Amino acid sequence: MTREGQDAGLIDLSRHISCWKGSLIPAAFAALVEGIRSEQARLDGKRFLVTLFRQEYDLDGLTEYVDFIEGFDDLPQARSFADAQADSLSREGGGTAPGRPLVRE
């Protein structure tokens, strides 16, 4: 956790994963980190995780999700898989943003 995050009560996500925007309270950030570690363990400790960011709007607001799709040891393989998933979503009407798989290290 950064010192700035402690002072403001929020942790800036872009300082940890450059394409993520927004901030989380420390407890939510800790849960996010624990979730990433759990997914890495489930995916056999793979270094590169392909994720899908989803936003759902309903009557009481916006809910955001990060789905962990697959893990890879090799960055080119992870990017190739993410691109193929994005192409598939585009063909199915899933669009490209949100809903575009991204590679996380």
Backbone as XML, in Angstrom:
<?xml version="1.0"?>
<chain id="A" units="angstrom">
  <residue number="1" name="MET">
    <atom name="N" x="0.849" y="-1.164" z="0.000"/>
    <atom name="CA" x="0.000" y="0.000" z="0.000"/>
    <atom name="C" x="0.902" y="1.236" z="0.000"/>
  </residue>
  <residue number="2" name="THR">
    <atom name="N" x="0.507" y="2.214" z="-0.790"/>
    <atom name="CA" x="1.298" y="3.433" z="-0.869"/>
    <atom name="C" x="0.974" y="4.360" z="0.296"/>
  </residue>
  <residue number="3" name="ARG">
    <atom name="N" x="1.902" y="5.218" z="0.610"/>
    <atom name="CA" x="1.685" y="6.192" z="1.685"/>
    <atom name="C" x="0.546" y="7.153" z="1.315"/>
  </residue>
  <residue number="4" name="GLU">
    <atom name="N" x="0.495" y="7.540" z="-0.003"/>
    <atom name="CA" x="-0.568" y="8.434" z="-0.430"/>
    <atom name="C" x="-1.934" y="7.783" z="-0.210"/>
  </residue>
  <residue number="5" name="GLY">
    <atom name="N" x="-2.043" y="6.504" z="-0.486"/>
    <atom name="CA" x="-3.300" y="5.784" z="-0.301"/>
    <atom name="C" x="-3.719" y="5.768" z="1.156"/>
  </residue>
  <residue number="6" name="GLN">
    <atom name="N" x="-2.750" y="5.605" z="2.053"/>
    <atom name="CA" x="-3.074" y="5.612" z="3.472"/>
    <atom name="C" x="-3.572" y="6.983" z="3.902"/>
  </residue>
  <residue number="7" name="ASP">
    <atom name="N" x="-2.909" y="8.038" z="3.431"/>
    <atom name="CA" x="-3.298" y="9.391" z="3.823"/>
    <atom name="C" x="-4.692" y="9.739" z="3.327"/>
  </residue>
  <residue number="8" name="ALA">
    <atom name="N" x="-5.016" y="9.369" z="2.108"/>
    <atom name="CA" x="-6.308" y="9.715" z="1.533"/>
    <atom name="C" x="-7.384" y="8.707" z="1.903"/>
  </residue>
  <residue number="9" name="GLY">
    <atom name="N" x="-6.998" y="7.566" z="2.450"/>
    <atom name="CA" x="-7.968" y="6.530" z="2.764"/>
    <atom name="C" x="-8.301" y="5.658" z="1.579"/>
  </residue>
  <residue number="10" name="LEU">
    <atom name="N" x="-7.737" y="5.970" z="0.400"/>
    <atom name="CA" x="-7.989" y="5.198" z="-0.821"/>
    <atom name="C" x="-6.664" y="4.801" z="-1.460"/>
  </residue>
  <residue number="11" name="ILE">
    <atom name="N" x="-6.703" y="3.695" z="-2.180"/>
    <atom name="CA" x="-5.521" y="3.225" z="-2.910"/>
    <atom name="C" x="-5.795" y="3.390" z="-4.391"/>
  </residue>
  <residue number="12" name="ASP">
    <atom name="N" x="-4.925" y="4.130" z="-5.078"/>
    <atom name="CA" x="-5.039" y="4.382" z="-6.508"/>
    <atom name="C" x="-4.626" y="3.121" z="-7.273"/>
  </residue>
  <residue number="13" name="LEU">
    <atom name="N" x="-5.583" y="2.524" z="-7.986"/>
    <atom name="CA" x="-5.314" y="1.272" z="-8.689"/>
    <atom name="C" x="-4.313" y="1.428" z="-9.822"/>
  </residue>
  <residue number="14" name="SER">
    <atom name="N" x="-4.276" y="2.594" z="-10.470"/>
    <atom name="CA" x="-3.370" y="2.776" z="-11.608"/>
    <atom name="C" x="-1.901" y="2.713" z="-11.196"/>
  </residue>
  <residue number="15" name="ARG">
    <atom name="N" x="-1.611" y="2.897" z="-9.921"/>
    <atom name="CA" x="-0.219" y="2.770" z="-9.453"/>
    <atom name="C" x="0.225" y="1.313" z="-9.410"/>
  </residue>
  <residue number="16" name="HIS">
    <atom name="N" x="-0.719" y="0.394" z="-9.438"/>
    <atom name="CA" x="-0.410" y="-1.028" z="-9.337"/>
    <atom name="C" x="-0.614" y="-1.755" z="-10.656"/>
  </residue>
  <residue number="17" name="ILE">
    <atom name="N" x="-1.645" y="-1.394" z="-11.392"/>
    <atom name="CA" x="-1.914" y="-1.958" z="-12.717"/>
    <atom name="C" x="-2.303" y="-0.779" z="-13.595"/>
  </residue>
  <residue number="18" name="SER">
    <atom name="N" x="-1.414" y="-0.429" z="-14.525"/>
    <atom name="CA" x="-1.494" y="0.863" z="-15.209"/>
    <atom name="C" x="-2.816" y="1.140" z="-15.909"/>
  </residue>
  <residue number="19" name="CYS">
    <atom name="N" x="-3.468" y="0.153" z="-16.456"/>
    <atom name="CA" x="-4.697" y="0.427" z="-17.217"/>
    <atom name="C" x="-5.944" y="0.435" z="-16.336"/>
  </residue>
  <residue number="20" name="TRP">
    <atom name="N" x="-5.815" y="0.095" z="-15.060"/>
    <atom name="CA" x="-6.966" y="0.145" z="-14.163"/>
    <atom name="C" x="-7.121" y="1.561" z="-13.645"/>
  </residue>
  <residue number="21" name="LYS">
    <atom name="N" x="-8.342" y="2.028" z="-13.618"/>
    <atom name="CA" x="-8.618" y="3.372" z="-13.120"/>
    <atom name="C" x="-9.446" y="3.257" z="-11.843"/>
  </residue>
  <residue number="22" name="GLY">
    <atom name="N" x="-9.429" y="4.308" z="-11.067"/>
    <atom name="CA" x="-10.225" y="4.305" z="-9.859"/>
    <atom name="C" x="-9.392" y="4.015" z="-8.627"/>
  </residue>
  <residue number="23" name="SER">
    <atom name="N" x="-10.075" y="3.970" z="-7.511"/>
    <atom name="CA" x="-9.428" y="3.760" z="-6.216"/>
    <atom name="C" x="-10.266" y="2.812" z="-5.382"/>
  </residue>
  <residue number="24" name="LEU">
    <atom name="N" x="-9.612" y="2.178" z="-4.429"/>
    <atom name="CA" x="-10.303" y="1.286" z="-3.507"/>
    <atom name="C" x="-9.907" y="1.627" z="-2.082"/>
  </residue>
  <residue number="25" name="ILE">
    <atom name="N" x="-10.820" y="1.356" z="-1.157"/>
    <atom name="CA" x="-10.449" y="1.452" z="0.252"/>
    <atom name="C" x="-9.471" y="0.318" z="0.545"/>
  </residue>
  <residue number="26" name="PRO">
    <atom name="N" x="-8.629" y="0.452" z="1.564"/>
    <atom name="CA" x="-7.616" y="-0.561" z="1.844"/>
    <atom name="C" x="-8.170" y="-1.985" z="1.981"/>
  </residue>
  <residue number="27" name="ALA">
    <atom name="N" x="-9.317" y="-2.159" z="2.627"/>
    <atom name="CA" x="-9.877" y="-3.512" z="2.796"/>
    <atom name="C" x="-10.263" y="-4.118" z="1.446"/>
  </residue>
  <residue number="28" name="ALA">
    <atom name="N" x="-10.825" y="-3.309" z="0.560"/>
    <atom name="CA" x="-11.196" y="-3.815" z="-0.768"/>
    <atom name="C" x="-9.951" y="-4.113" z="-1.588"/>
  </residue>
  <residue number="29" name="PHE">
    <atom name="N" x="-8.906" y="-3.289" z="-1.460"/>
    <atom name="CA" x="-7.660" y="-3.538" z="-2.176"/>
    <atom name="C" x="-7.026" y="-4.843" z="-1.693"/>
  </residue>
  <residue number="30" name="ALA">
    <atom name="N" x="-7.035" y="-5.069" z="-0.383"/>
    <atom name="CA" x="-6.490" y="-6.317" z="0.168"/>
    <atom name="C" x="-7.264" y="-7.523" z="-0.365"/>
  </residue>
  <residue number="31" name="ALA">
    <atom name="N" x="-8.587" y="-7.386" z="-0.474"/>
    <atom name="CA" x="-9.403" y="-8.474" z="-1.030"/>
    <atom name="C" x="-9.069" y="-8.702" z="-2.500"/>
  </residue>
  <residue number="32" name="LEU">
    <atom name="N" x="-8.836" y="-7.633" z="-3.248"/>
    <atom name="CA" x="-8.448" y="-7.756" z="-4.658"/>
    <atom name="C" x="-7.126" y="-8.495" z="-4.791"/>
  </residue>
  <residue number="33" name="VAL">
    <atom name="N" x="-6.132" y="-8.106" z="-3.998"/>
    <atom name="CA" x="-4.816" y="-8.760" z="-4.036"/>
    <atom name="C" x="-4.958" y="-10.229" z="-3.669"/>
  </residue>
  <residue number="34" name="GLU">
    <atom name="N" x="-5.741" y="-10.530" z="-2.645"/>
    <atom name="CA" x="-5.956" y="-11.924" z="-2.243"/>
    <atom name="C" x="-6.639" y="-12.703" z="-3.360"/>
  </residue>
  <residue number="35" name="GLY">
    <atom name="N" x="-7.593" y="-12.087" z="-4.038"/>
    <atom name="CA" x="-8.262" y="-12.732" z="-5.162"/>
    <atom name="C" x="-7.307" y="-13.033" z="-6.305"/>
  </residue>
  <residue number="36" name="ILE">
    <atom name="N" x="-6.415" y="-12.087" z="-6.602"/>
    <atom name="CA" x="-5.415" y="-12.311" z="-7.659"/>
    <atom name="C" x="-4.503" y="-13.460" z="-7.272"/>
  </residue>
  <residue number="37" name="ARG">
    <atom name="N" x="-4.060" y="-13.494" z="-6.024"/>
    <atom name="CA" x="-3.194" y="-14.600" z="-5.565"/>
    <atom name="C" x="-3.923" y="-15.941" z="-5.631"/>
  </residue>
  <residue number="38" name="SER">
    <atom name="N" x="-5.192" y="-15.956" z="-5.270"/>
    <atom name="CA" x="-5.987" y="-17.189" z="-5.342"/>
    <atom name="C" x="-6.117" y="-17.671" z="-6.780"/>
  </residue>
  <residue number="39" name="GLU">
    <atom name="N" x="-6.350" y="-16.730" z="-7.691"/>
    <atom name="CA" x="-6.477" y="-17.105" z="-9.093"/>
    <atom name="C" x="-5.150" y="-17.594" z="-9.663"/>
  </residue>
  <residue number="40" name="GLN">
    <atom name="N" x="-4.042" y="-16.985" z="-9.261"/>
    <atom name="CA" x="-2.741" y="-17.473" z="-9.709"/>
    <atom name="C" x="-2.516" y="-18.896" z="-9.213"/>
  </residue>
  <residue number="41" name="ALA">
    <atom name="N" x="-2.898" y="-19.175" z="-7.988"/>
    <atom name="CA" x="-2.758" y="-20.533" z="-7.453"/>
    <atom name="C" x="-3.660" y="-21.500" z="-8.221"/>
  </residue>
  <residue number="42" name="ARG">
    <atom name="N" x="-4.897" y="-21.077" z="-8.487"/>
    <atom name="CA" x="-5.824" y="-21.928" z="-9.243"/>
    <atom name="C" x="-5.311" y="-22.188" z="-10.652"/>
  </residue>
  <residue number="43" name="LEU">
    <atom name="N" x="-4.622" y="-21.214" z="-11.212"/>
    <atom name="CA" x="-4.090" y="-21.344" z="-12.568"/>
    <atom name="C" x="-2.633" y="-21.805" z="-12.535"/>
  </residue>
  <residue number="44" name="ASP">
    <atom name="N" x="-2.295" y="-22.601" z="-11.549"/>
    <atom name="CA" x="-0.973" y="-23.228" z="-11.414"/>
    <atom name="C" x="0.186" y="-22.242" z="-11.353"/>
  </residue>
  <residue number="45" name="GLY">
    <atom name="N" x="-0.018" y="-21.111" z="-10.689"/>
    <atom name="CA" x="1.062" y="-20.155" z="-10.488"/>
    <atom name="C" x="1.504" y="-19.422" z="-11.732"/>
  </residue>
  <residue number="46" name="LYS">
    <atom name="N" x="0.677" y="-19.376" z="-12.743"/>
    <atom name="CA" x="1.041" y="-18.706" z="-13.992"/>
    <atom name="C" x="1.320" y="-17.225" z="-13.725"/>
  </residue>
  <residue number="47" name="ARG">
    <atom name="N" x="2.311" y="-16.700" z="-14.398"/>
    <atom name="CA" x="2.743" y="-15.320" z="-14.172"/>
    <atom name="C" x="1.832" y="-14.298" z="-14.851"/>
  </residue>
  <residue number="48" name="PHE">
    <atom name="N" x="1.321" y="-14.612" z="-16.024"/>
    <atom name="CA" x="0.500" y="-13.682" z="-16.787"/>
    <atom name="C" x="-0.947" y="-14.158" z="-16.774"/>
  </residue>
  <residue number="49" name="LEU">
    <atom name="N" x="-1.831" y="-13.313" z="-16.253"/>
    <atom name="CA" x="-3.240" y="-13.659" z="-16.154"/>
    <atom name="C" x="-4.030" y="-12.854" z="-17.185"/>
  </residue>
  <residue number="50" name="VAL">
    <atom name="N" x="-4.862" y="-13.539" z="-17.949"/>
    <atom name="CA" x="-5.752" y="-12.865" z="-18.884"/>
    <atom name="C" x="-7.060" y="-12.625" z="-18.147"/>
  </residue>
  <residue number="51" name="THR">
    <atom name="N" x="-7.457" y="-11.359" z="-18.095"/>
    <atom name="CA" x="-8.659" y="-10.981" z="-17.358"/>
    <atom name="C" x="-9.670" y="-10.330" z="-18.298"/>
  </residue>
  <residue number="52" name="LEU">
    <atom name="N" x="-10.902" y="-10.334" z="-17.853"/>
    <atom name="CA" x="-11.972" y="-9.654" z="-18.567"/>
    <atom name="C" x="-12.626" y="-8.685" z="-17.598"/>
  </residue>
  <residue number="53" name="PHE">
    <atom name="N" x="-12.612" y="-7.416" z="-17.929"/>
    <atom name="CA" x="-13.235" y="-6.392" z="-17.095"/>
    <atom name="C" x="-14.653" y="-6.190" z="-17.617"/>
  </residue>
  <residue number="54" name="ARG">
    <atom name="N" x="-15.639" y="-6.305" z="-16.713"/>
    <atom name="CA" x="-17.048" y="-6.137" z="-17.091"/>
    <atom name="C" x="-17.689" y="-5.072" z="-16.226"/>
  </residue>
  <residue number="55" name="GLN">
    <atom name="N" x="-18.607" y="-4.338" z="-16.823"/>
    <atom name="CA" x="-19.419" y="-3.383" z="-16.085"/>
    <atom name="C" x="-20.875" y="-3.724" z="-16.316"/>
  </residue>
  <residue number="56" name="GLU">
    <atom name="N" x="-21.628" y="-3.765" z="-15.231"/>
    <atom name="CA" x="-23.066" y="-4.002" z="-15.319"/>
    <atom name="C" x="-23.791" y="-2.832" z="-14.668"/>
  </residue>
  <residue number="57" name="TYR">
    <atom name="N" x="-24.697" y="-2.255" z="-15.434"/>
    <atom name="CA" x="-25.508" y="-1.142" z="-14.934"/>
    <atom name="C" x="-26.912" y="-1.659" z="-14.622"/>
  </residue>
  <residue number="58" name="ASP">
    <atom name="N" x="-27.434" y="-1.256" z="-13.484"/>
    <atom name="CA" x="-28.824" y="-1.591" z="-13.146"/>
    <atom name="C" x="-29.418" y="-0.426" z="-12.365"/>
  </residue>
  <residue number="59" name="LEU">
    <atom name="N" x="-30.583" y="-0.625" z="-11.815"/>
    <atom name="CA" x="-31.295" y="0.478" z="-11.162"/>
    <atom name="C" x="-30.556" y="1.103" z="-9.991"/>
  </residue>
  <residue number="60" name="ASP">
    <atom name="N" x="-29.741" y="0.300" z="-9.301"/>
    <atom name="CA" x="-29.054" y="0.864" z="-8.138"/>
    <atom name="C" x="-27.588" y="1.179" z="-8.395"/>
  </residue>
  <residue number="61" name="GLY">
    <atom name="N" x="-27.201" y="1.283" z="-9.660"/>
    <atom name="CA" x="-25.851" y="1.750" z="-9.953"/>
    <atom name="C" x="-25.032" y="0.824" z="-10.814"/>
  </residue>
  <residue number="62" name="LEU">
    <atom name="N" x="-23.752" y="0.988" z="-10.705"/>
    <atom name="CA" x="-22.765" y="0.284" z="-11.504"/>
    <atom name="C" x="-22.049" y="-0.754" z="-10.647"/>
  </residue>
  <residue number="63" name="THR">
    <atom name="N" x="-21.920" y="-1.955" z="-11.184"/>
    <atom name="CA" x="-21.108" y="-2.997" z="-10.552"/>
    <atom name="C" x="-20.029" y="-3.384" z="-11.535"/>
  </residue>
  <residue number="64" name="GLU">
    <atom name="N" x="-18.782" y="-3.439" z="-11.072"/>
    <atom name="CA" x="-17.661" y="-3.796" z="-11.932"/>
    <atom name="C" x="-17.097" y="-5.140" z="-11.488"/>
  </residue>
  <residue number="65" name="TYR">
    <atom name="N" x="-16.710" y="-5.935" z="-12.471"/>
    <atom name="CA" x="-16.169" y="-7.265" z="-12.213"/>
    <atom name="C" x="-14.851" y="-7.427" z="-12.956"/>
  </residue>
  <residue number="66" name="VAL">
    <atom name="N" x="-13.953" y="-8.212" z="-12.401"/>
    <atom name="CA" x="-12.752" y="-8.649" z="-13.095"/>
    <atom name="C" x="-12.798" y="-10.173" z="-13.090"/>
  </residue>
  <residue number="67" name="ASP">
    <atom name="N" x="-12.997" y="-10.755" z="-14.272"/>
    <atom name="CA" x="-13.021" y="-12.206" z="-14.407"/>
    <atom name="C" x="-11.644" y="-12.680" z="-14.843"/>
  </residue>
  <residue number="68" name="PHE">
    <atom name="N" x="-11.132" y="-13.696" z="-14.184"/>
    <atom name="CA" x="-9.854" y="-14.285" z="-14.563"/>
    <atom name="C" x="-10.144" y="-15.451" z="-15.498"/>
  </residue>
  <residue number="69" name="ILE">
    <atom name="N" x="-9.665" y="-15.336" z="-16.739"/>
    <atom name="CA" x="-10.022" y="-16.303" z="-17.767"/>
    <atom name="C" x="-9.004" y="-17.427" z="-17.867"/>
  </residue>
  <residue number="70" name="GLU">
    <atom name="N" x="-7.723" y="-17.071" z="-17.937"/>
    <atom name="CA" x="-6.684" y="-18.071" z="-18.180"/>
    <atom name="C" x="-5.346" y="-17.524" z="-17.708"/>
  </residue>
  <residue number="71" name="GLY">
    <atom name="N" x="-4.409" y="-18.413" z="-17.438"/>
    <atom name="CA" x="-3.066" y="-18.019" z="-17.028"/>
    <atom name="C" x="-2.019" y="-18.590" z="-17.963"/>
  </residue>
  <residue number="72" name="PHE">
    <atom name="N" x="-0.918" y="-17.854" z="-18.115"/>
    <atom name="CA" x="0.162" y="-18.256" z="-19.011"/>
    <atom name="C" x="1.501" y="-17.935" z="-18.364"/>
  </residue>
  <residue number="73" name="ASP">
    <atom name="N" x="2.534" y="-18.691" z="-18.729"/>
    <atom name="CA" x="3.898" y="-18.401" z="-18.304"/>
    <atom name="C" x="4.598" y="-17.479" z="-19.286"/>
  </residue>
  <residue number="74" name="ASP">
    <atom name="N" x="4.066" y="-17.361" z="-20.491"/>
    <atom name="CA" x="4.712" y="-16.659" z="-21.584"/>
    <atom name="C" x="3.849" y="-15.475" z="-22.032"/>
  </residue>
  <residue number="75" name="LEU">
    <atom name="N" x="4.425" y="-14.264" z="-22.059"/>
    <atom name="CA" x="3.677" y="-13.063" z="-22.425"/>
    <atom name="C" x="3.120" y="-13.123" z="-23.853"/>
  </residue>
  <residue number="76" name="PRO">
    <atom name="N" x="3.894" y="-13.536" z="-24.864"/>
    <atom name="CA" x="3.307" y="-13.602" z="-26.218"/>
    <atom name="C" x="2.096" y="-14.539" z="-26.300"/>
  </residue>
  <residue number="77" name="GLN">
    <atom name="N" x="2.137" y="-15.654" z="-25.597"/>
    <atom name="CA" x="0.986" y="-16.572" z="-25.581"/>
    <atom name="C" x="-0.219" y="-15.896" z="-24.929"/>
  </residue>
  <residue number="78" name="ALA">
    <atom name="N" x="0.014" y="-15.204" z="-23.840"/>
    <atom name="CA" x="-1.071" y="-14.528" z="-23.132"/>
    <atom name="C" x="-1.700" y="-13.451" z="-24.016"/>
  </residue>
  <residue number="79" name="ARG">
    <atom name="N" x="-0.866" y="-12.667" z="-24.696"/>
    <atom name="CA" x="-1.391" y="-11.618" z="-25.588"/>
    <atom name="C" x="-2.169" y="-12.222" z="-26.750"/>
  </residue>
  <residue number="80" name="SER">
    <atom name="N" x="-1.651" y="-13.295" z="-27.323"/>
    <atom name="CA" x="-2.336" y="-13.962" z="-28.433"/>
    <atom name="C" x="-3.702" y="-14.472" z="-27.994"/>
  </residue>
  <residue number="81" name="PHE">
    <atom name="N" x="-3.764" y="-15.096" z="-26.814"/>
    <atom name="CA" x="-5.026" y="-15.600" z="-26.281"/>
    <atom name="C" x="-5.997" y="-14.451" z="-26.023"/>
  </residue>
  <residue number="82" name="ALA">
    <atom name="N" x="-5.505" y="-13.359" z="-25.416"/>
    <atom name="CA" x="-6.363" y="-12.207" z="-25.119"/>
    <atom name="C" x="-6.914" y="-11.601" z="-26.411"/>
  </residue>
  <residue number="83" name="ASP">
    <atom name="N" x="-6.064" y="-11.479" z="-27.430"/>
    <atom name="CA" x="-6.523" y="-10.935" z="-28.713"/>
    <atom name="C" x="-7.589" y="-11.820" z="-29.340"/>
  </residue>
  <residue number="84" name="ALA">
    <atom name="N" x="-7.393" y="-13.135" z="-29.276"/>
    <atom name="CA" x="-8.381" y="-14.067" z="-29.833"/>
    <atom name="C" x="-9.710" y="-13.966" z="-29.077"/>
  </residue>
  <residue number="85" name="GLN">
    <atom name="N" x="-9.645" y="-13.833" z="-27.756"/>
    <atom name="CA" x="-10.863" y="-13.688" z="-26.960"/>
    <atom name="C" x="-11.571" y="-12.378" z="-27.294"/>
  </residue>
  <residue number="86" name="ALA">
    <atom name="N" x="-10.799" y="-11.297" z="-27.473"/>
    <atom name="CA" x="-11.386" y="-9.995" z="-27.815"/>
    <atom name="C" x="-12.063" y="-10.060" z="-29.179"/>
  </residue>
  <residue number="87" name="ASP">
    <atom name="N" x="-11.420" y="-10.722" z="-30.141"/>
    <atom name="CA" x="-12.023" y="-10.880" z="-31.471"/>
    <atom name="C" x="-13.325" y="-11.657" z="-31.371"/>
  </residue>
  <residue number="88" name="SER">
    <atom name="N" x="-13.324" y="-12.703" z="-30.570"/>
    <atom name="CA" x="-14.522" y="-13.524" z="-30.392"/>
    <atom name="C" x="-15.650" y="-12.705" z="-29.773"/>
  </residue>
  <residue number="89" name="LEU">
    <atom name="N" x="-15.330" y="-11.911" z="-28.744"/>
    <atom name="CA" x="-16.339" y="-11.054" z="-28.114"/>
    <atom name="C" x="-16.883" y="-10.023" z="-29.096"/>
  </residue>
  <residue number="90" name="SER">
    <atom name="N" x="-16.020" y="-9.474" z="-29.925"/>
    <atom name="CA" x="-16.465" y="-8.487" z="-30.915"/>
    <atom name="C" x="-17.438" y="-9.109" z="-31.904"/>
  </residue>
  <residue number="91" name="ARG">
    <atom name="N" x="-17.150" y="-10.326" z="-32.346"/>
    <atom name="CA" x="-18.040" y="-11.024" z="-33.282"/>
    <atom name="C" x="-19.379" y="-11.346" z="-32.630"/>
  </residue>
  <residue number="92" name="GLU">
    <atom name="N" x="-19.367" y="-11.599" z="-31.321"/>
    <atom name="CA" x="-20.594" y="-11.943" z="-30.603"/>
    <atom name="C" x="-21.350" y="-10.704" z="-30.135"/>
  </residue>
  <residue number="93" name="GLY">
    <atom name="N" x="-20.840" y="-9.526" z="-30.439"/>
    <atom name="CA" x="-21.507" y="-8.303" z="-30.017"/>
    <atom name="C" x="-21.082" y="-7.832" z="-28.650"/>
  </residue>
  <residue number="94" name="GLY">
    <atom name="N" x="-19.992" y="-8.379" z="-28.113"/>
    <atom name="CA" x="-19.515" y="-7.987" z="-26.793"/>
    <atom name="C" x="-18.750" y="-6.691" z="-26.786"/>
  </residue>
  <residue number="95" name="GLY">
    <atom name="N" x="-18.449" y="-6.165" z="-27.977"/>
    <atom name="CA" x="-17.727" y="-4.898" z="-28.047"/>
    <atom name="C" x="-16.280" y="-5.049" z="-27.664"/>
  </residue>
  <residue number="96" name="THR">
    <atom name="N" x="-15.598" y="-3.921" z="-27.541"/>
    <atom name="CA" x="-14.193" y="-3.976" z="-27.207"/>
    <atom name="C" x="-13.871" y="-3.307" z="-25.889"/>
  </residue>
  <residue number="97" name="ALA">
    <atom name="N" x="-14.720" y="-2.417" z="-25.404"/>
    <atom name="CA" x="-14.431" y="-1.769" z="-24.135"/>
    <atom name="C" x="-15.743" y="-1.294" z="-23.511"/>
  </residue>
  <residue number="98" name="PRO">
    <atom name="N" x="-16.142" y="-1.735" z="-22.355"/>
    <atom name="CA" x="-15.509" y="-2.804" z="-21.589"/>
    <atom name="C" x="-15.757" y="-4.150" z="-22.241"/>
  </residue>
  <residue number="99" name="GLY">
    <atom name="N" x="-15.125" y="-5.158" z="-21.728"/>
    <atom name="CA" x="-15.306" y="-6.497" z="-22.251"/>
    <atom name="C" x="-14.160" y="-6.960" z="-23.104"/>
  </residue>
  <residue number="100" name="ARG">
    <atom name="N" x="-13.039" y="-6.246" z="-23.086"/>
    <atom name="CA" x="-11.872" y="-6.668" z="-23.845"/>
    <atom name="C" x="-10.901" y="-7.332" z="-22.877"/>
  </residue>
  <residue number="101" name="PRO">
    <atom name="N" x="-10.579" y="-8.604" z="-23.142"/>
    <atom name="CA" x="-9.616" y="-9.276" z="-22.253"/>
    <atom name="C" x="-8.264" y="-8.576" z="-22.284"/>
  </residue>
  <residue number="102" name="LEU">
    <atom name="N" x="-7.648" y="-8.483" z="-21.136"/>
    <atom name="CA" x="-6.341" y="-7.861" z="-21.012"/>
    <atom name="C" x="-5.402" y="-8.809" z="-20.298"/>
  </residue>
  <residue number="103" name="VAL">
    <atom name="N" x="-4.109" y="-8.625" z="-20.526"/>
    <atom name="CA" x="-3.084" y="-9.451" z="-19.889"/>
    <atom name="C" x="-2.576" y="-8.698" z="-18.670"/>
  </residue>
  <residue number="104" name="ARG">
    <atom name="N" x="-2.526" y="-9.364" z="-17.529"/>
    <atom name="CA" x="-2.002" y="-8.799" z="-16.280"/>
    <atom name="C" x="-0.812" y="-9.626" z="-15.840"/>
  </residue>
  <residue number="105" name="GLU">
    <atom name="N" x="0.205" y="-8.956" z="-15.373"/>
    <atom name="CA" x="1.360" y="-9.663" z="-14.823"/>
    <atom name="C" x="1.311" y="-9.569" z="-13.324"/>
  </residue>
</chain>
